[in-house]
Amino acid sequence: MALTALFITLYSTLVIVQGISAAASIQIRFADALIPLSALFGPSVIIGVSVGCVLSNIYLSASVPYGFIDIIFGPVANMIASALIFKMRNKPLIGCVLGALSIGLIVGSYVWLLFPVESAVLPPWLLSITVLAISSLFAVAVLGYSLLRALKKPNIVRFLRSHGLKIYVTETEE
């Protein structure tokens, strides 16, 4: 429960501090780098990044027309992405890529309604999905995967376990 609260706080604080650049049509949400940690910490991260997303999206999107869509579907995207990564924790890079693409598809499909962008090249919805997929790949599959790899080192896993944390990696992965 405390670990879940920690991830709720970390995620929502990182997004709120980052500000509108974490919520616009062209964005990179650095807090999404926490999502791959579901492979290591399991349900605490899945719940934490989902509830944290609700809180931060209320703060950033409540006053925007159609903001309720972001408050509902942003957390759903995080829950799907983190659950995918948890399920694929034995192949975390593939899980991170699939999770990032799911965020890009889900959030990209509506964020153009909240923060309109004009494009002569692509329809706004397709531009939004493309940009969100690319930025999510960077946040989740590059930054987040790097963070996950760093924390999966055997000495760190032993340290975390010795302090009573449930870690979802097998001995062979360490």
C-alpha positions in Angstrom: 0.0 0.0 0.0 2.8 2.4 0.8 4.6 1.6 -2.4 1.4 2.3 -4.3 1.0 5.7 -2.6 4.7 6.4 -3.5 4.0 5.8 -7.2 0.8 7.8 -7.1 2.7 10.7 -5.6 5.7 10.4 -7.9 3.7 10.1 -11.1 1.3 13.0 -10.3 4.0 15.3 -9.0 6.3 14.7 -12.0 3.4 15.5 -14.4 2.2 18.6 -12.5 5.7 20.0 -12.1 6.4 19.4 -15.9 3.2 21.3 -16.6 1.4 21.7 -20.0 4.3 20.1 -21.9 3.1 16.8 -20.3 -0.4 17.3 -21.7 -0.4 19.0 -25.0 -0.8 17.5 -28.5 2.9 17.5 -28.9 4.2 16.2 -25.6 6.6 14.0 -23.8 5.5 12.9 -20.4 8.6 12.1 -18.4 6.5 10.5 -15.6 5.7 7.7 -18.1 9.2 6.5 -17.5 7.8 5.0 -14.2 5.4 2.7 -16.1 8.0 0.0 -16.9 8.7 -0.4 -13.2 5.5 -2.5 -13.1 7.7 -5.3 -14.4 9.6 -5.0 -11.1 7.1 -3.9 -8.5 3.8 -5.2 -10.1 0.4 -4.0 -9.0 1.8 -1.2 -6.9 3.0 0.5 -10.1 0.0 -0.4 -12.2 -2.3 1.2 -9.6 0.1 4.0 -8.8 0.7 5.3 -12.4 -3.1 5.0 -13.1 -4.3 6.9 -10.1 -1.4 9.3 -10.4 -2.6 10.0 -13.9 -6.1 10.6 -12.8 -4.9 13.2 -10.3 -2.5 14.9 -12.7 -5.0 14.9 -15.5 -7.6 16.5 -13.3 -5.1 19.2 -12.5 -4.0 19.8 -16.1 -7.2 19.0 -18.1 -10.2 19.8 -16.0 -10.6 23.3 -17.4 -10.0 22.3 -21.0 -13.0 21.6 -23.3 -13.3 17.8 -23.5 -10.8 17.5 -20.6 -13.0 14.8 -19.0 -11.9 12.5 -21.9 -8.2 12.8 -20.7 -9.2 12.3 -17.1 -10.9 9.0 -18.0 -8.8 7.6 -20.9 -5.3 8.8 -19.9 -5.4 6.5 -16.8 -6.9 3.7 -18.8 -3.9 4.0 -21.2 -1.5 3.9 -18.3 -3.2 0.9 -16.8 -3.2 -1.0 -20.0 0.5 -0.1 -20.7 1.7 -1.0 -17.2 -0.4 -4.2 -17.1 1.1 -5.2 -20.5 4.6 -4.6 -19.2 3.9 -6.5 -16.0 2.5 -9.4 -18.0 5.5 -9.4 -20.3 8.1 -8.8 -17.5 10.2 -11.7 -18.9 10.5 -9.8 -22.1 10.5 -6.2 -20.8 11.7 -4.4 -23.9 8.9 -5.9 -26.0 6.5 -5.1 -23.2 7.8 -1.5 -23.0 7.4 -1.0 -26.8 3.8 -2.5 -26.7 2.9 -0.4 -23.7 4.2 2.8 -25.3 2.4 2.1 -28.5 -0.9 1.5 -26.6 -0.5 4.9 -24.9 0.3 6.5 -28.2 -2.8 5.0 -29.8 -5.2 5.6 -26.9 -4.1 9.1 -25.9 -3.2 10.2 -29.4 -6.7 9.3 -30.6 -8.3 12.0 -28.4 -5.7 14.6 -27.4 -6.0 16.5 -30.6 -9.5 17.4 -29.5 -8.2 18.9 -26.3 -5.2 20.7 -27.8 -5.9 21.2 -31.5 -2.9 21.2 -33.9 -3.0 22.2 -37.6 -1.1 20.1 -40.1 -0.8 20.3 -43.8 0.7 16.9 -43.9 -1.5 14.6 -41.8 -5.0 14.8 -40.5 -4.9 16.1 -36.9 -5.9 12.7 -35.3 -3.2 10.8 -37.2 -0.6 13.4 -36.4 -1.6 13.2 -32.7 -1.4 9.4 -32.7 2.0 9.5 -34.5 3.5 12.1 -32.2 2.2 10.5 -29.0 3.5 7.1 -30.1 7.0 8.5 -30.8 7.1 10.4 -27.5 5.7 7.5 -25.5 8.4 5.2 -27.1 11.0 7.6 -25.8 9.5 8.0 -22.3 8.6 4.3 -21.8 10.8 2.2 -24.0 14.0 4.3 -23.7 13.9 6.2 -20.4 11.7 3.8 -18.5 13.3 0.6 -19.8 16.7 2.1 -18.9 15.5 2.8 -15.4 14.0 -0.7 -15.1 17.3 -2.3 -16.2 19.2 -0.2 -13.6 16.9 -1.3 -10.8 16.9 -5.0 -11.9 20.6 -5.4 -11.0 21.0 -8.3 -8.6 22.5 -6.2 -5.8 19.6 -3.7 -6.0 17.0 -6.4 -6.1 18.6 -8.1 -3.0 18.6 -4.7 -1.2 14.9 -4.1 -2.1 13.9 -7.6 -1.0 15.9 -7.3 2.2 13.7 -4.3 3.1 10.5 -6.3 2.6 9.5 -5.3 -0.9 7.8 -7.8 -3.2 9.9 -7.9 -6.4 8.5 -9.6 -9.5 11.7 -10.9 -11.1 12.9 -14.4 -11.0 16.3 -15.4 -9.7 17.5 -16.1 -13.3 16.6 -12.6 -14.3 18.7 -11.1 -11.5 
